[in-house]
């Protein structure tokens, strides 16, 4: 806040000019500290520093909290960063951007005005960071530093200080994703970049400055979006830097090894596909997807988009995981121009999570990874739904042979019972409830199977994956060579999930307040007065909680109490109407516009009559990664005049 760096630099320049005559050229730390003290800068800093006291001490002495829920509007106390002097750190600074030409005409935002912003999200070896949002401009004013611990994973060597050669063998890049958030909180993916940080190991003084050119995503993956200026630094500094020849040779060897593995896998995949077509010529129209393009337009084997993912303590059950994935937004990959074709883009997990929305493939890949993390035998299925629209969903195989389909966009689950096409005509066949029509292949992080049954219709499909006459398998070794996270894999490691930073009570109150204003204004335009019934509003809470519980667990509870409470609250001769609706975004105006499209809801909001009382209740259920389920219920009670 005080721009300490800037002030110290000024003092340093003055000190060097004034006090250090040519005879004593060596500046000492003491000299500099003295100069800073003389100008009162150290005292200013000491005054400004707010020390974080331990929570345990505070808890013992603090006054009892009031029962209402309030949020401290005090500035956030930054987390203390404990730097372990025995560990090696990579300090990455973003020192501004330039040449973001799409924002050349963007006017300077006025103070307090809502404007579009850029946010940079980073992931390196299980550590995630996010920059402060900066206004979109041709030269966005990024000024952020991120401290990554280099040895996060291995416990054996974790206690030792990593040397340069060990770090040279750590080939995980720093994955950077640039997100643009517009005025209506809609996010778009601008760029996704893998930073090769090991060039700093060959830098003279352990510091290197680089300019990173970011390219667009999808159909614009060859177009420059802008340039970020960055500085990389190792802490503590290396005793001896590596020579640039050593680092360049290492990079070349890694590239060569990866390319060779990918080439061998491609040869194998072509051979596998030829054999698959020889089984039946009609197989060439089945949706057997072996490779898929990521957001940068690079092809990867589909198995590499999946990896067992544990959610730590953020998700407790597989069904809760399915609910979490379903509340992440759904958006088809953007396409320029018409033609109705589907632009294909399977996002890396970091890009999907940071944007908080993605296509059905992104949802299915994440759900499959989470279910594998929960110890289930999960696969992603590629096929079609009604009208031949390509679609992906998730399947789990039970130990008893039960096949369950999971729809990643809704969280619904369906048990699959195959129809026997050879059965006698009078035998009753199961009626499929799922929306899926055909299935071409199933895969996870270790296995890939192409469907070679006579019909690829899901309803007659038998999911006995061990039967090679029904499912043609790919070699597990071949998949492992390119898909296992390891030294020479072109697929980024998965980032960990982050806990939600949304305060459910505060957000619920804010949306509810905005909706009350919107309803009152809307009724005013119709010449109607609005009287709110706070008691009735509160009674709607249990219903909203029950709806969310039902979505997560498929169990409906508490309905009797809710109905009983409403009957007691609505006097004889009065009518009660209620309308619940569910959203995955927190924009009150947009939600209100959607509600008005429903005739039931409009009937409640525009209710005319005697003793009309309106009620609205909002309940936000936060999930990891700032995803949330928002339930809104509008209700009214009025005197029935017949």
N, C-alpha and C positions, 0 to 999 in steps of 0.2 A: 504493500500500500504506500510506503514512504519512498519507494524507488531507492532503496539502500545502495544497490549496485551502482546506480548513476552517481549518487553523491560521493561514494568512495572513489569512483573513477576520477571525478573532478579533483578531489583532494589529492589523489595520487599524482595527477598531472601537475598540480601546483607544487607539491612537495618536491617532485623530481626537478621542476624548473627552478624553484627558489632555493631550497635548502641544500640540495646535493650539488655542491660545487664540483668542478671536474676532478679535484683531488680525491674525494671519496665517492666513487661511482656506485659502490655496492649498497643498495638500499636494504635496510633491515626491517624485520617485522616490528621491532620495538619503535623504530623511528616513525613508521607509518601509524602505529597505534597512538603514539604521542600526538601526531598531527591530527588524527581524527578526534582525540580527546580535546585538544585545544579548540577545535571548531564546534565542540558540543554535540557532535553527531552520535557518539557512543551513548551519551546520556539520553538523547532523544529516543534511540532504539530501545534502551533499557526500559524507558517509560512506556513505549508502545507495546512491548512484549507482554502477552497475556499467558501466564503459565497455566498449564492444564493440571489441575489437582486431581488426584486419584479419585475415582468414583466412589470407592468403598468408604473413603473418609467423608465424602459429601453426604452419603446416604445416612450415616449415623447421626449427623447433626442437623440435617435440613428440616425446615418446618414442614408439617404435613401438607400435601398437595390438595388444592380444592378438588371437589368431585367432578367438576365439569372438565371437558377436554379443551385444552388451549395449546397453542404452539408458541414457543418463545420466538420472538422476532429479532432476537439478538443475532449478531453476525456469527456464522458458523465457526466453531473452534476447529482449526485444522488438526487432522490426526498427527500425532507425534510419529516421526519416522525414526525408528531405532536403527541406526547404521551399525552393523557389526563390523568392527575393524579387521576381523579375520576373514571376511568374505570379499569377493570381487564384485564390483557393481559396474553397470554400463549406464552412464548418464547421457540421456538423449534430450537435446534441447531443440525445440522448433522455434526458429527465429524469424517467422513471418513468411508470407507467400507472395508470389508475383505472377503476372501474366494469366490471371484467371479471366480470360477475355470475355467470357459470357456475361460477366458482371461489369463490363466497361462503362455502361451507361447508368449504372445503379447510383441514385442520388445518395448523398451522405444522410444517414438516419438522424432524425432530430432526437434530442434527449427525451427518453421515456416513450419514444415511438416503437411499436412492435415491428420488427423487420426480419427478413430471412437470415438465418445464421448457418455457419459451418461448424461442425464438431469433428474432431479427429479422435478415432478410437484405436488403441494399440493393444496388441497381445504379444507376449514373449514368454515362453516357457512357464505357462500356468499363471502369468501375472497379467492383469488387465488394467488399462488406464484410459481416461477420457479427458480430452482437453476442455478448457472453458469455451462455451460457444462464442464465436466472434461474428460480427455482421458480415454478410456476403459483400465482397468488394473485389475490384480488379487486383488489389494488393491486400488480401485479408491480414488482419493484424494478429497473427498467432504469436503468442509469447508464452511458452509453457516448457517446463522441464519434467522429465520422467526418469525415475531411478529404478532400473531393473536389476534384480539379483541374477548373476549369471548361473550360479550353481543352485538351482532351486530343487531339482528332482532327486539327484542321487544322494542317499544318506551316507554311503560309505566314504565318498570323497568330500562330502559336504563340509567336514570339519577342517579340511586343508585349504590353504589359499590356492586358488587355481592359477596355474602358470599359463604362459602364452600358448604353448603347444597344445595343452589340453583344450583351451578355448578355441583354438583353430579347428579342433575336431567337432565342436558343437555347431552343427550346421543349421540349427533352427533360425529362420529369419525373424525379424520383427515385422509382424503383419500390421499394416496401417490401413484403416478404412475411413474414408472421408464421407460424412453424411451432411446433407443439406436439409434444414428444417424450415419450412415456409411459415408465413404468418398464421396459418390455420393449424399449425403443429403437424402438418403432413411431412413425412420424411422421404427423401430420395437418396439413393446410393450414387455418389459422384465418382468415387475412385476406390480401388483396392490395390494396395502395393505391398510387395515383399521386399523389405530393406535388408540388404546384405551388410551387416554391421561389422563384420570381421576386418574390414579395411583399416579400422582404428588400431588393430594389433601391429600394423606396420608403420603407423604414424610416428614421426620423429619424437614429439614430446607427449605422446599418448592422447593427442587431441586432433580430430580431423573435421574439417568443414565440408559439407557436401550440398549440392543442389539436386533435389530429386524431382524428376519430371513425372507428374501423375498423368496416366492415360485414362480415358473414359471407360465405361462398362458396356457390356452387351454389344449392340451394333456399332457403338462408338469406341470400341476397344483399341482402335489405331489412332484415335484423335487425342491430342494433348488437351488436358483440362487446365493445368496450371503447374507452377513450380513451387516447391517448398524448400526453404533454406534451413539446413539442420547442422547441428554440431554434435559430434559423438566424443565421449571422453570416458576413459577407464578410471575407476577409483578402487583401491589406491593405484597410483601410476605403475606401469610395468617397469621392472628394473632394466629390462633390455627388450627393445622392440624387435619384432621379426623383420626380416628383409622382405620387400615387396615381391621379390621373385618367389619366396616360399609361399606367401599367401596366394599369389596368382596361380602357382602350380597346383595348390590344394583345390582352388575353385575349379580349375580346368579338369582336374581328375574327377571331382565330384560330378561335374556336368557330364563328363564322358561316361561315368559309371551309370548315372541315371538314364542317360540317352540309350545306352546299351540295353539296360533292363527293359526300358519302354519299347525298344525295337523288338526284342525277343518276345515280349508279351503280345505285341501287334501281330507278329508272325504266327504266334500260337492262336490268337483270336481269329485270324483269317482262316486258319486251318479248321478250327472248331466250327466256324460259320459254314464252311464248305460242307463239312460232314453233316451239319444240322439240315442243310438244304437237301442233301441226298436222301434223307429219311422220307421227305414229302416235299414236292416242289412248291406246294401252297404255303410252306413255312415262310416264304420270303415276304408275306404280307403281315405276319405276326409281329407284335411289338416286342421284339427281343432287343433290349438296349444294353450294349456292352460298354459304350463310351458316352460321356456327356460333357458339355461345355460349361465351364465355370463363368463367373461374371467377367473375367478378362478374355473370354473367348478361347481358352485353352482346353483341349480335350484331356479328360482323365477317365480311367476305368470307373464304372459306377460304384464298384465295391469300395473305392477309396473315399466316398462321401459318407461312409458310415463307420462308426467306431463305438464300442461300448462307452457310454457316458454316464458318470455318476453325478447326481445332483446334490451330493453332500446332505445337508439337513434341510435343503430348500423344498424338496418334494418327498412325500412319504410313501406314496403308493403308485403302482403303474397307472391306475385310473386317474389319479391326480396329475400325473405326467401328461396323460392324454388330454385332460382338461386344459392344462397350461399351454400345450402346443396349439389347441384349438382357439385360444383367445389371442394368440399372435395373429396380426392382421393377414388377410389373404389379398394378394394382388398379383395379377398375371404380369410377366416380364413385359416392360414397355416395348412397343414396336413402332417404328416410324413408317407412316404411310399405311394404306389399306391392304386389301388382299385377304384379310381374315386368317392369315397364317399365324401359327403360334411361334413366337420368338422363344427359343429355348435357352434357359439360363439356370443352371443349378448353382445356387450361391454357396460359397464357403460359409461355414457356420458363423464365423465372426460377423461377416457382412449381413447375414440374415438376422442375427440377434441385435446388432446395432441399429439396423433399419427398423426392426420390430415388425416387419411384415415380409411376406415372400409368396412364391408360387406353391402349388400343391406338392411338388417334388421336395422343396425345402422343408415343408412341414412333415412329410412322410419320413425323410432322412433323419430329422431330429427326433421324431417319435420312436422310430426304430432303434436309434442309438440309445435313447433313454430306457426303452424296454429291455434292450440287451444289458444295460447297466443294472437293471432290476433282476437280472438272472433269467429272463425269459428267452425262449428260442424264437427270435423275431426276424422277419424278412420284410423287405419292401417288395410290393407287387407292382408290375407295370402292365397296364392293360387299357381298357376303355370302359366308359360308362354309357348311358343312353345316347343314342344318335351318333355312336362311334367317336365320341370326344375322348382323346387320350387322357389318362388319369393315373395317378399312383396312390396306393394306400398301403397299409401295414397289415401283416398277418402274423399270428403267433401259433405255434404248434404245441399243444399240450402233451404231456408224457403219455396220456391215455389215447392220444390220437385226435383229440378235439382240435378243430381248426377254427380260430376266431379272427374275424376281420376287424380292423380298427380304422375308422375314417378319421384321418388326422385333421381335417378342417372343421369337424363338428364334435369330435370326441365320442361319437357313437360306436357301439360294438355290435357285431353280428356273428352269430354262430353259423358256420357253413355246414350244411348237410347236402351231399351231392345227390342229384337225381340220377336214378339208374335208367339209362335210355333203353336198356334191353328188358326192363321189367314188364310184367303183364299189364294190359291197358287198365284193368279195374283196380290195380293196387294204387292206393293214394300216395302221391309223391309229395315231398316237402315243398312248400312255397317259399322261394327265396325272398327275403325282406331287404337285402342289400341292393344298392344301385349299380353294381358292377356287371358288365356284360361279358367282356372277354379278358383273358390273361395271357401274356406272352412269355414273361419270365419272372422269377423271384430271385432276390439276392440279399446277402448281408455282407459283413466285413470279411468273411472267410469263404463264403460259398456263392456259387452262381448256377442257376438251373434254367434251361430253356424248356418250355412246354412242348412236348412232342406227342401229346395225345391226339386222337383223330379230330376232335373238335376243341377249339380254344375257348368255348363258352364256359364261363365260371360255374354255372349251375350244374354242369355235368362233370366238372373237373374233380379228379381224385388227387389229393395232396399227399401222396405217398412219395416223398422226395427221394427215398432210397431205391425206388423202382426205376431203373434206367430206361425201361421201355416207355415210361410216362414222362420222365424228366431227364433231359440230357445234362449231365453235370460238367462244370469246368474243373480243370485241375486245381486243387487247393494250393499246390506249390506255386503254380503260375500266378494265382491271385496274390499269394503272400509276397511274391517277389516285387510286385509293384504297389501293393496296397498297405503293407504293414508299416506302421510308423517306425522309421529307422533312419540309418545314417544317410541313405541316398534315396529319399522319397521326395517326389515333387509335390506331395500333398501336405498342406499345412496341418500341424497338430491342432487338436480341438481346444478351444478356450474353455475355462471353467464357467459355469453359470454364475451370475451375480444376483445377490438378494435385491428385492424391490426397494426403491427409495421413496415410494409413494406412501404418504400418510393417509390411510383409508378414511379415517373419521373426518379429517380436514377436507379432503377432496370431495367426499360425499356431501358435506355441508355446503361447499362452494357451488357444486353443480345444482344442488337443491335450491339454493338461494337464486341462482341465475334462472332456473326454470320457473320459479315463482314470479319473477319479474316479467319473463317472457309471456307467461300465461295471462298475467294481469293486463299487460299491454295489448295482447291479442284480443282479450275480452272487451277492453276499453274501446278498441276500434269497432267492435260489434255493438257498442252501446250497452254493454253488460257490466254490472259491478262485480267485484270478486271478494268473497269472504273466505278466509282460510281457516280450516279446523285443525289446529295443531294436535289435538288428542287423536283424531282419526288418522292423521299423518303418521303418528308414532305407532299406531296399531298395525300399520302395513309392514313394519320391519320383519316380523316373523315369517311372513309369506316370502319376502325377498330372500331371506336366509335359507328357507326351505327349497326355493327354486335352484339356488346355487348348489346346495347339498345334493339335490337330485341330479343335477348335471354332472357332478363329480362322481357320485357313488351309485347312481341309478336307484336310489332308495328315497321314497317320498315319506316325509314325517311332519308332524306338527300341524296338519291341516285342520284337525278338529278344533284345536285351541283358537286358531286364527278365525275360523267361521263363528265360533262361540263369541269371541271378543267383538267381532263386527256386528253380530246380531244384538248384543247388549248396547253397542254404541249407536245403533240406528233405531230411533223410536218407532212405535207402531204407526202405520200410515205413511212412512217414509220409504223411499227406494234407495238402494245402494248400488253403485256401479264401480267396477275396478278394472284397470287395464295394465297388466305388467308387460314390460318389453326389455330386451337385453341388447347391450352394445359392447363393443370391445375398444371404444375410444372415449375420450373424456371431454369432448367438445359439446357443451350444452346446447348451443344454437343449432348445430347440425342434428343432434338427437331430437330436438323439438320439431324441426322441419320433417324428420322421418316419422315421428309420432303422428303428426297431423295428416299424413297420407293414409293412416288407418281410420276407416269410418267409425270404428268403436271408440278410438281414442278421441277423435274430433267431437263425437257425441258428448263425451265427458267434459272436454275442455270448453265446449260451447253450450254447456247445459243451461237451459232456461227453466224457470219454474218458481215455486214458492219455497222460501227458506233454503236456497241452494247453498251448500257448504262444499268447498273444494279441498282436496288433500293431495299432496305429492310426497313421495318418499324415494330417496336415492340411496343405494348401497353399493359401494365400490369394494370389490374383492381383489386385493393385489396378488400378483403372482411374480415369480422371478423375472428379471430383465425388464422392469417397468411395464410388463404386460398386465392388463387388468380386465376383469369382467365387471361391467357396470349394469346394475339392474335398476330400472325406474318403474314406479307404479303410480299412475294417476288414478284418483278416485273422486266420486262425488256422492252426496246424499241430498235428497230433496223431497219435498212433500208431494205425494202423488195426488194430483187433482184430476178426478175422472169426469 
